[in-house]
Amino acid sequence: MKQLHFKDNFWSNELTSTVGYDAIIQYHNEGKRTCKEVEDFMKARAGIEEKYAKDLLGLSKKVCGHSEMNTLKRSLDVFKLQMEHVSLAHLQLAQSMREEVRKLEEFREKQKEARKKIEQHMDALHKQKASQFKKTMDSKKIYEQKCRDKEEADQNVYRNTNNPKHIEKLNAKAQQAKLNAEEADRLYQQNLSTLGNIRDEWLKEHVYSCEILEKQANDRINFIRNTVWSHLNLLSQQSVTSDELYEEVRKSLEQCDIQEDIEHFVTLRRTGDKPPAPLVYENFYSGHRTTHAPRMPPPVNRTQNGNNLCLEGDAIYSTVQDAGYSLVRN
C-alpha cells in the first residue's frame, strides 16, 4: 500500500490559500498539547509514587512484633526491613519517572523551537505571496482598464475620420492611450512574473516544510510511544523488585517454626514443673490435718441442748458461755 505524505496531500487550488499548511500546524499544536498532557500525567504519577514511598517508609518504622520472640520475631523483623526496601524502591521509581518527564519536556521544547523557525519563514512567505498576488491583481485591473481606454480612443479616431478638425487631437489621445496600455501591460507582466517567482519559492518551501513537519510528527509519536513504554517497564520492574523483596519475607516465614517458638517461650520463661499441692485442712481443735475437706454428714434429727441447737449423734463441744467449756461432753 502506498504511504501517504504531507507534501502530497495538503495543497489548495487557490494560490493564496493556506488551508493545507494550517491543517498541519493545527495537527502539531494538538501533538504539542498531547506531549504536555503526558508530562502532567507522569508528574502526577511520580508524585503518587513518592507519597506512597514516604508513607510506606514511615509505616516500616513503626513497632510491629516488638514483644514477640524467636522465629516469628525474626520473620517480623524481615517483614519490616523488606517493607523499608520496598518503600525505597518506590522512591527510586518516582525519581526515574521524573527523569522520563524531563526528557519528554526537553524533546517538546526542542521540537517547539525547530517548528517556530519553520512557521516564521512560512508566515513571511505567505504574507509576501498574498501581497504580491494583490499587487498583481490590481495591475491586471489597471491593464484591462487601459486596454479598454485604448480601444475607446481608437474607436473615436475611426468614427471621426471625416472630421479633420478633431482628427489630430483624437490621434494624440489614441497614441497616449496606447502608451498607457503598453505600460500597464508591462507592469502587469512584471508583477505576474514576480508572483510566479514567489510562488516557485513558496512551493519549494512548502514541500520542505511538509517534510520537516512530517518528520517531527513521526519523531513525536515515536518518542511518546517509547516514553509510555518505558514508563510501563518501570512499573513492571517495580512489581518484580517488590515481589523479590516479598519473597524474602516469605522465605523467612517458611523458617517460622510454631513448636520451636512455643518451646523457646517455655524454656525462657518457665516457672516450674510441679503444680501446687492441695490445700491441707487443719482441725482447729484436734489439730488433725487432711488434704480433703471433711464431708458433711447426712441430716439427722435435731435435739435441744440448753440454748444450742445440735444434731443427734454429733459430738457436742462446750462453748465459751458454758462453765468448763474445754470439756467434751458425750
Buried (B, 14 or more C-beta within 10 A) or exposed (E): EEEEEBBEEBBEEEBEEBEBBEEBBEBBEEBBEBBEEBBEEBBEBBEEBBEBBBEBBEEBEEEEBEEBEBBBBBBBBBBBBBBBBBBBBBBBBBEBBBEBBEBBBEBBEEBEEBBEEBBEEBEEBBEBBBEBBEBBBEBBEBBBEBBEBBEEBBEBBEEBEEEEEEBEEBBEBBEEBBEBBBEBBEBBBEBBEBBEEBBEEBEEBBBBBBEBBBEBBEBBEEBBEEBBEBBEEBBEEBEEBBEEBBEBBEEBBEEBEEEEBEEBEEEEEEEEEEEEEEEEEEEEEEEEEEEEEEEEEEEEEEEEEEEEEBBEEEEBBBEEEBEEEEEEEE
